[in-house]
Amino acid sequence: MIFRPGRYDFWPEQSTRKYYFESNTTNDSVKYCATLIKEISGLTLDGRSADIIYHGRLQPFTIDSSRDITIKNIRIDWDIPLTEIDT
């Protein structure tokens, strides 16, 4: 999959909501998955320097039960740093 150059905005309201336990946190709540890659093999996402902007608490890429996944050439940022979002 190849992105066209430009800016892409992702919002929690349009995300997939799933319960995931993450090994690097004690947070066991529902996660907002902006891009869910599930049960896929041999996928390459090439952002071609696209700017991906997230709004709110979103997981940029959630990879579940997949293998041989490559994500490259993507710039990721948030509209407001997560440290400034009320919890």
N, CA, C and O atoms as CSV, one atom per row, in Angstrom:
chain,resi,resn,atom,element,x,y,z
A,1,MET,N,N,0.853,-1.177,0.000
A,1,MET,CA,C,0.000,0.000,0.000
A,1,MET,C,C,0.893,1.232,0.000
A,1,MET,O,O,1.836,1.319,0.787
A,2,ILE,N,N,0.603,2.170,-0.869
A,2,ILE,CA,C,1.373,3.402,-0.981
A,2,ILE,C,C,0.461,4.598,-0.734
A,2,ILE,O,O,-0.606,4.709,-1.337
A,3,PHE,N,N,0.886,5.487,0.154
A,3,PHE,CA,C,0.149,6.714,0.418
A,3,PHE,C,C,0.512,7.751,-0.639
A,3,PHE,O,O,1.637,7.776,-1.138
A,4,ARG,N,N,-0.422,8.579,-0.963
A,4,ARG,CA,C,-0.113,9.751,-1.767
A,4,ARG,C,C,0.503,10.797,-0.840
A,4,ARG,O,O,0.146,10.862,0.337
A,5,PRO,N,N,1.416,11.611,-1.348
A,5,PRO,CA,C,1.997,12.660,-0.502
A,5,PRO,C,C,0.896,13.583,0.033
A,5,PRO,O,O,-0.093,13.851,-0.650
A,6,GLY,N,N,1.084,14.059,1.258
A,6,GLY,CA,C,0.116,14.970,1.849
A,6,GLY,C,C,-0.046,14.728,3.328
A,6,GLY,O,O,0.761,14.049,3.963
A,7,ARG,N,N,-1.101,15.295,3.860
A,7,ARG,CA,C,-1.407,15.191,5.293
A,7,ARG,C,C,-2.646,14.331,5.476
A,7,ARG,O,O,-3.635,14.473,4.756
A,8,TYR,N,N,-2.574,13.435,6.455
A,8,TYR,CA,C,-3.685,12.554,6.798
A,8,TYR,C,C,-3.987,12.754,8.279
A,8,TYR,O,O,-3.088,12.655,9.114
A,9,ASP,N,N,-5.239,13.034,8.608
A,9,ASP,CA,C,-5.657,13.236,9.996
A,9,ASP,C,C,-6.492,12.047,10.454
A,9,ASP,O,O,-7.375,11.579,9.734
A,10,PHE,N,N,-6.202,11.563,11.663
A,10,PHE,CA,C,-6.937,10.449,12.247
A,10,PHE,C,C,-7.549,10.899,13.571
A,10,PHE,O,O,-6.897,11.561,14.378
A,11,TRP,N,N,-8.812,10.529,13.780
A,11,TRP,CA,C,-9.582,10.928,14.956
A,11,TRP,C,C,-10.098,9.685,15.689
A,11,TRP,O,O,-10.384,8.677,15.043
A,12,PRO,N,N,-10.222,9.729,17.014
A,12,PRO,CA,C,-10.725,8.577,17.766
A,12,PRO,C,C,-12.106,8.113,17.301
A,12,PRO,O,O,-12.394,6.916,17.312
A,13,GLU,N,N,-12.943,9.038,16.900
A,13,GLU,CA,C,-14.310,8.683,16.507
A,13,GLU,C,C,-14.353,7.773,15.280
A,13,GLU,O,O,-15.316,7.027,15.101
A,14,GLN,N,N,-13.336,7.823,14.445
A,14,GLN,CA,C,-13.297,6.977,13.256
A,14,GLN,C,C,-12.372,5.768,13.416
A,14,GLN,O,O,-12.116,5.054,12.446
A,15,SER,N,N,-11.877,5.536,14.614
A,15,SER,CA,C,-10.929,4.445,14.827
A,15,SER,C,C,-11.646,3.159,15.231
A,15,SER,O,O,-12.830,3.156,15.565
A,16,THR,N,N,-10.887,2.077,15.186
A,16,THR,CA,C,-11.370,0.786,15.677
A,16,THR,C,C,-11.101,0.726,17.166
A,16,THR,O,O,-9.994,1.033,17.609
A,17,ARG,N,N,-12.094,0.336,17.942
A,17,ARG,CA,C,-11.936,0.226,19.395
A,17,ARG,C,C,-11.787,-1.253,19.758
A,17,ARG,O,O,-12.655,-2.072,19.455
A,18,LYS,N,N,-10.665,-1.576,20.416
A,18,LYS,CA,C,-10.408,-2.959,20.805
A,18,LYS,C,C,-9.702,-2.982,22.149
A,18,LYS,O,O,-8.965,-2.061,22.502
A,19,TYR,N,N,-9.944,-4.050,22.889
A,19,TYR,CA,C,-9.237,-4.260,24.144
A,19,TYR,C,C,-7.926,-4.976,23.824
A,19,TYR,O,O,-7.932,-6.079,23.278
A,20,TYR,N,N,-6.814,-4.349,24.164
A,20,TYR,CA,C,-5.503,-4.956,24.006
A,20,TYR,C,C,-4.711,-4.748,25.284
A,20,TYR,O,O,-4.728,-3.666,25.871
A,21,PHE,N,N,-4.021,-5.792,25.708
A,21,PHE,CA,C,-3.056,-5.651,26.788
A,21,PHE,C,C,-1.719,-5.337,26.144
A,21,PHE,O,O,-1.266,-6.058,25.256
A,22,GLU,N,N,-1.099,-4.278,26.584
A,22,GLU,CA,C,0.210,-3.886,26.057
A,22,GLU,C,C,1.264,-4.195,27.099
A,22,GLU,O,O,1.102,-3.864,28.274
A,23,SER,N,N,2.323,-4.818,26.678
A,23,SER,CA,C,3.343,-5.268,27.622
A,23,SER,C,C,4.135,-4.125,28.246
A,23,SER,O,O,4.779,-4.328,29.276
A,24,ASN,N,N,4.109,-2.937,27.659
A,24,ASN,CA,C,4.906,-1.830,28.195
A,24,ASN,C,C,4.080,-0.865,29.039
A,24,ASN,O,O,4.518,0.260,29.278
A,25,THR,N,N,2.893,-1.277,29.497
A,25,THR,CA,C,2.060,-0.398,30.302
A,25,THR,C,C,1.140,-1.224,31.203
A,25,THR,O,O,0.931,-2.414,30.970
A,26,THR,N,N,0.602,-0.584,32.221
A,26,THR,CA,C,-0.399,-1.241,33.067
A,26,THR,C,C,-1.804,-0.817,32.676
A,26,THR,O,O,-2.775,-1.238,33.305
A,27,ASN,N,N,-1.925,0.003,31.654
A,27,ASN,CA,C,-3.222,0.472,31.181
A,27,ASN,C,C,-3.948,-0.684,30.491
A,27,ASN,O,O,-3.481,-1.195,29.473
A,28,ASP,N,N,-5.090,-1.092,31.046
A,28,ASP,CA,C,-5.825,-2.216,30.469
A,28,ASP,C,C,-7.193,-1.797,29.916
A,28,ASP,O,O,-8.154,-2.566,29.960
A,29,SER,N,N,-7.264,-0.592,29.405
A,29,SER,CA,C,-8.528,-0.085,28.875
A,29,SER,C,C,-8.643,-0.373,27.377
A,29,SER,O,O,-7.720,-0.899,26.755
A,30,VAL,N,N,-9.778,-0.022,26.829
A,30,VAL,CA,C,-9.994,-0.148,25.392
A,30,VAL,C,C,-9.034,0.797,24.678
A,30,VAL,O,O,-8.846,1.940,25.093
A,31,LYS,N,N,-8.437,0.310,23.611
A,31,LYS,CA,C,-7.507,1.117,22.820
A,31,LYS,C,C,-8.213,1.620,21.562
A,31,LYS,O,O,-9.074,0.942,21.003
A,32,TYR,N,N,-7.837,2.800,21.138
A,32,TYR,CA,C,-8.332,3.373,19.894
A,32,TYR,C,C,-7.264,3.143,18.836
A,32,TYR,O,O,-6.203,3.765,18.870
A,33,CYS,N,N,-7.543,2.260,17.909
A,33,CYS,CA,C,-6.575,1.829,16.906
A,33,CYS,C,C,-6.851,2.555,15.594
A,33,CYS,O,O,-7.830,2.265,14.906
A,34,ALA,N,N,-5.985,3.495,15.259
A,34,ALA,CA,C,-6.174,4.257,14.023
A,34,ALA,C,C,-6.031,3.364,12.801
A,34,ALA,O,O,-6.824,3.455,11.864
A,35,THR,N,N,-5.021,2.503,12.809
A,35,THR,CA,C,-4.805,1.566,11.710
A,35,THR,C,C,-4.597,0.187,12.311
A,35,THR,O,O,-3.562,-0.083,12.920
A,36,LEU,N,N,-5.584,-0.683,12.139
A,36,LEU,CA,C,-5.514,-2.046,12.672
A,36,LEU,C,C,-5.116,-2.990,11.543
A,36,LEU,O,O,-5.817,-3.121,10.539
A,37,ILE,N,N,-3.984,-3.636,11.733
A,37,ILE,CA,C,-3.499,-4.635,10.780
A,37,ILE,C,C,-3.633,-5.973,11.482
A,37,ILE,O,O,-2.861,-6.284,12.389
A,38,LYS,N,N,-4.607,-6.761,11.067
A,38,LYS,CA,C,-4.909,-8.008,11.764
A,38,LYS,C,C,-4.942,-9.171,10.770
A,38,LYS,O,O,-5.588,-9.114,9.724
A,39,GLU,N,N,-4.216,-10.226,11.145
A,39,GLU,CA,C,-4.167,-11.457,10.357
A,39,GLU,C,C,-3.775,-11.189,8.903
A,39,GLU,O,O,-4.411,-11.671,7.966
A,40,ILE,N,N,-2.705,-10.401,8.750
A,40,ILE,CA,C,-2.176,-10.046,7.427
A,40,ILE,C,C,-0.734,-10.543,7.360
A,40,ILE,O,O,-0.020,-10.535,8.363
A,41,SER,N,N,-0.321,-10.965,6.198
A,41,SER,CA,C,1.056,-11.392,5.991
A,41,SER,C,C,1.603,-10.722,4.739
A,41,SER,O,O,0.922,-10.632,3.717
A,42,GLY,N,N,2.853,-10.251,4.835
A,42,GLY,CA,C,3.529,-9.700,3.672
A,42,GLY,C,C,3.000,-8.351,3.222
A,42,GLY,O,O,2.741,-8.158,2.034
A,43,LEU,N,N,2.834,-7.413,4.145
A,43,LEU,CA,C,2.307,-6.084,3.817
A,43,LEU,C,C,3.394,-5.032,4.010
A,43,LEU,O,O,4.109,-5.039,5.012
A,44,THR,N,N,3.510,-4.129,3.040
A,44,THR,CA,C,4.383,-2.971,3.172
A,44,THR,C,C,3.547,-1.717,3.014
A,44,THR,O,O,2.861,-1.541,2.007
A,45,LEU,N,N,3.606,-0.842,4.016
A,45,LEU,CA,C,2.967,0.472,3.941
A,45,LEU,C,C,4.071,1.490,3.699
A,45,LEU,O,O,4.952,1.667,4.541
A,46,ASP,N,N,4.027,2.146,2.570
A,46,ASP,CA,C,5.025,3.154,2.226
A,46,ASP,C,C,4.348,4.515,2.233
A,46,ASP,O,O,3.524,4.819,1.370
A,47,GLY,N,N,4.708,5.333,3.223
A,47,GLY,CA,C,4.070,6.637,3.377
A,47,GLY,C,C,4.539,7.679,2.387
A,47,GLY,O,O,3.904,8.725,2.251
A,48,ARG,N,N,5.632,7.423,1.693
A,48,ARG,CA,C,6.177,8.379,0.735
A,48,ARG,C,C,6.249,9.772,1.347
A,48,ARG,O,O,5.903,10.770,0.715
A,49,SER,N,N,6.709,9.811,2.592
A,49,SER,CA,C,6.862,11.049,3.376
A,49,SER,C,C,5.537,11.730,3.707
A,49,SER,O,O,5.509,12.940,3.928
A,50,ALA,N,N,4.456,10.987,3.744
A,50,ALA,CA,C,3.163,11.539,4.156
A,50,ALA,C,C,3.239,11.960,5.620
A,50,ALA,O,O,3.973,11.365,6.408
A,51,ASP,N,N,2.484,12.979,5.973
A,51,ASP,CA,C,2.368,13.432,7.358
A,51,ASP,C,C,1.083,12.863,7.938
A,51,ASP,O,O,-0.008,13.130,7.435
A,52,ILE,N,N,1.219,12.081,8.997
A,52,ILE,CA,C,0.075,11.478,9.673
A,52,ILE,C,C,-0.101,12.206,10.995
A,52,ILE,O,O,0.793,12.193,11.841
A,53,ILE,N,N,-1.255,12.843,11.173
A,53,ILE,CA,C,-1.526,13.618,12.390
A,53,ILE,C,C,-2.661,12.935,13.147
A,53,ILE,O,O,-3.728,12.670,12.593
A,54,TYR,N,N,-2.409,12.657,14.421
A,54,TYR,CA,C,-3.401,12.008,15.280
A,54,TYR,C,C,-3.994,13.033,16.229
A,54,TYR,O,O,-3.310,13.938,16.705
A,55,HIS,N,N,-5.269,12.870,16.490
A,55,HIS,CA,C,-6.019,13.755,17.376
A,55,HIS,C,C,-6.517,12.909,18.543
A,55,HIS,O,O,-7.369,12.038,18.367
A,56,GLY,N,N,-5.984,13.169,19.729
A,56,GLY,CA,C,-6.395,12.401,20.900
A,56,GLY,C,C,-5.517,11.184,21.108
A,56,GLY,O,O,-4.467,11.033,20.484
A,57,ARG,N,N,-5.974,10.317,22.005
A,57,ARG,CA,C,-5.209,9.121,22.373
A,57,ARG,C,C,-5.498,7.992,21.385
A,57,ARG,O,O,-6.463,7.243,21.530
A,58,LEU,N,N,-4.653,7.898,20.404
A,58,LEU,CA,C,-4.767,6.869,19.379
A,58,LEU,C,C,-3.479,6.066,19.295
A,58,LEU,O,O,-2.390,6.615,19.462
A,59,GLN,N,N,-3.598,4.780,19.040
A,59,GLN,CA,C,-2.439,3.973,18.689
A,59,GLN,C,C,-2.263,4.112,17.187
A,59,GLN,O,O,-3.171,3.755,16.437
A,60,PRO,N,N,-1.144,4.610,16.726
A,60,PRO,CA,C,-0.983,4.809,15.281
A,60,PRO,C,C,-1.154,3.530,14.472
A,60,PRO,O,O,-1.962,3.489,13.544
A,61,PHE,N,N,-0.406,2.490,14.813
A,61,PHE,CA,C,-0.496,1.225,14.095
A,61,PHE,C,C,-0.595,0.108,15.117
A,61,PHE,O,O,0.250,-0.004,16.004
A,62,THR,N,N,-1.613,-0.709,14.997
A,62,THR,CA,C,-1.784,-1.872,15.854
A,62,THR,C,C,-1.640,-3.093,14.953
A,62,THR,O,O,-2.412,-3.272,14.011
A,63,ILE,N,N,-0.656,-3.925,15.245
A,63,ILE,CA,C,-0.398,-5.107,14.432
A,63,ILE,C,C,-0.712,-6.327,15.281
A,63,ILE,O,O,-0.079,-6.556,16.313
A,64,ASP,N,N,-1.694,-7.111,14.843
A,64,ASP,CA,C,-2.220,-8.235,15.614
A,64,ASP,C,C,-2.212,-9.496,14.742
A,64,ASP,O,O,-2.769,-9.508,13.644
A,65,SER,N,N,-1.579,-10.543,15.244
A,65,SER,CA,C,-1.570,-11.848,14.558
A,65,SER,C,C,-1.152,-11.715,13.096
A,65,SER,O,O,-1.737,-12.339,12.210
A,66,SER,N,N,-0.145,-10.905,12.863
A,66,SER,CA,C,0.345,-10.663,11.505
A,66,SER,C,C,1.847,-10.911,11.469
A,66,SER,O,O,2.505,-11.008,12.504
A,67,ARG,N,N,2.371,-11.010,10.251
A,67,ARG,CA,C,3.808,-11.198,10.120
A,67,ARG,C,C,4.295,-10.561,8.823
A,67,ARG,O,O,3.527,-10.332,7.889
A,68,ASP,N,N,5.589,-10.287,8.798
A,68,ASP,CA,C,6.236,-9.688,7.635
A,68,ASP,C,C,5.560,-8.368,7.255
A,68,ASP,O,O,5.159,-8.166,6.109
A,69,ILE,N,N,5.443,-7.468,8.249
A,69,ILE,CA,C,4.830,-6.153,8.059
A,69,ILE,C,C,5.936,-5.097,8.075
A,69,ILE,O,O,6.765,-5.077,8.984
A,70,THR,N,N,5.947,-4.230,7.078
A,70,THR,CA,C,6.918,-3.142,6.996
A,70,THR,C,C,6.156,-1.828,6.892
A,70,THR,O,O,5.267,-1.679,6.054
A,71,ILE,N,N,6.514,-0.875,7.756
A,71,ILE,CA,C,5.942,0.480,7.706
A,71,ILE,C,C,7.119,1.433,7.546
A,71,ILE,O,O,8.017,1.468,8.387
A,72,LYS,N,N,7.111,2.208,6.461
A,72,LYS,CA,C,8.271,3.062,6.199
A,72,LYS,C,C,7.868,4.397,5.593
A,72,LYS,O,O,6.788,4.548,5.023
A,73,ASN,N,N,8.775,5.363,5.734
A,73,ASN,CA,C,8.621,6.692,5.127
A,73,ASN,C,C,7.359,7.430,5.567
A,73,ASN,O,O,6.712,8.095,4.759
A,74,ILE,N,N,7.013,7.313,6.846
A,74,ILE,CA,C,5.831,7.987,7.378
A,74,ILE,C,C,6.262,8.879,8.530
A,74,ILE,O,O,7.012,8.453,9.409
A,75,ARG,N,N,5.784,10.119,8.523
A,75,ARG,CA,C,6.035,11.048,9.635
A,75,ARG,C,C,4.780,11.075,10.497
A,75,ARG,O,O,3.685,11.362,10.012
A,76,ILE,N,N,4.954,10.774,11.778
A,76,ILE,CA,C,3.831,10.686,12.718
A,76,ILE,C,C,3.947,11.800,13.742
A,76,ILE,O,O,5.028,12.077,14.263
A,77,ASP,N,N,2.795,12.447,14.026
A,77,ASP,CA,C,2.757,13.486,15.048
A,77,ASP,C,C,1.335,13.579,15.590
A,77,ASP,O,O,0.407,13.003,15.023
A,78,TRP,N,N,1.172,14.306,16.687
A,78,TRP,CA,C,-0.140,14.564,17.272
A,78,TRP,C,C,-0.417,16.055,17.198
A,78,TRP,O,O,0.499,16.874,17.274
A,79,ASP,N,N,-1.697,16.403,17.048
A,79,ASP,CA,C,-2.056,17.822,16.998
A,79,ASP,C,C,-1.740,18.500,18.323
A,79,ASP,O,O,-1.308,19.652,18.343
A,80,ILE,N,N,-1.952,17.796,19.430
A,80,ILE,CA,C,-1.603,18.262,20.777
A,80,ILE,C,C,-0.779,17.142,21.411
A,80,ILE,O,O,-1.222,15.994,21.425
A,81,PRO,N,N,0.401,17.445,21.933
A,81,PRO,CA,C,1.200,16.380,22.558
A,81,PRO,C,C,0.395,15.646,23.639
A,81,PRO,O,O,-0.359,16.268,24.388
A,82,LEU,N,N,0.560,14.331,23.712
A,82,LEU,CA,C,-0.212,13.530,24.666
A,82,LEU,C,C,0.010,13.944,26.105
A,82,LEU,O,O,-0.848,13.698,26.954
A,83,THR,N,N,1.137,14.564,26.399
A,83,THR,CA,C,1.383,15.023,27.758
A,83,THR,C,C,0.482,16.188,28.142
A,83,THR,O,O,0.363,16.515,29.323
A,84,GLU,N,N,-0.148,16.810,27.166
A,84,GLU,CA,C,-1.027,17.955,27.435
A,84,GLU,C,C,-2.512,17.590,27.419
A,84,GLU,O,O,-3.359,18.447,27.670
A,85,ILE,N,N,-2.838,16.321,27.125
A,85,ILE,CA,C,-4.223,15.880,27.067
A,85,ILE,C,C,-4.647,15.446,28.452
A,85,ILE,O,O,-3.926,14.706,29.121
A,86,ASP,N,N,-5.806,15.897,28.888
A,86,ASP,CA,C,-6.320,15.485,30.193
A,86,ASP,C,C,-6.619,14.012,30.169
A,86,ASP,O,O,-7.107,13.493,29.165
A,87,THR,N,N,-6.329,13.315,31.277
A,87,THR,CA,C,-6.606,11.885,31.356
A,87,THR,C,C,-7.817,11.620,32.204
A,87,THR,O,O,-8.204,10.465,32.385
